[in-house]
Amino acid sequence: MGTRSLADLGNEKGAQPIYLVSITILRGLRMALFINQDAKLGELEGSGYLFQNKDSIEVSYQGVFFGSEDKAEAMQSLVEHEPVKFTGVLYKKNRSGAIKKSKIEMDVDVTQFREVSMGARALLEGIEES
C-alpha cells in the first residue's frame, strides 16, 4: 500500500472526506482531530489513531483510542499502567503541510480515560516507534 497523502485518499471513489482540525486544550496540550481508523490497544479492538506532534525541539506522538462500552473497564485499567502496544494509523504532517498516513505499531501510555457517547475514549502518548 505504501504511504499516500490524505488528499490522495480523499480523491478515491467512495472515500470519506478527511478533515484536520487542530485545537488547543488546557495547559497547552495540542490535539489534532483526524478520521478514526481501525486500531488495537493491546488486545482490545476499536478505532483511533496516533499523530506526530512537533514543537521547536522534539517530536512526540499523541493519540486517541475509542472502544465499545463493554471494553470500558479494561480500558480504564490501562490508565497509568504499564505501556501497551497500539496498532493502527499514524498521521504525520511534513514541512509543506501535506499529511501522510501510515500503519504503525508503537508502545503507548494511556494517560486518560473517559466514557463518551460512542463508548469509551482513551488518550495516548507514544513511547517509542517500532
Secondary structure as UniProt FT lines:
FT   STRAND          4..5
FT   HELIX           6..10
FT   TURN            13..14
FT   STRAND          21..25
FT   HELIX           26..28
FT   STRAND          29..33
FT   STRAND          37..41
FT   TURN            42..43
FT   STRAND          44..54
FT   STRAND          59..67
FT   HELIX           69..71
FT   HELIX           72..76
FT   TURN            77..78
FT   STRAND          84..93
FT   TURN            95..96
FT   STRAND          99..116
FT   TURN            117..118
FT   STRAND          119..129
//
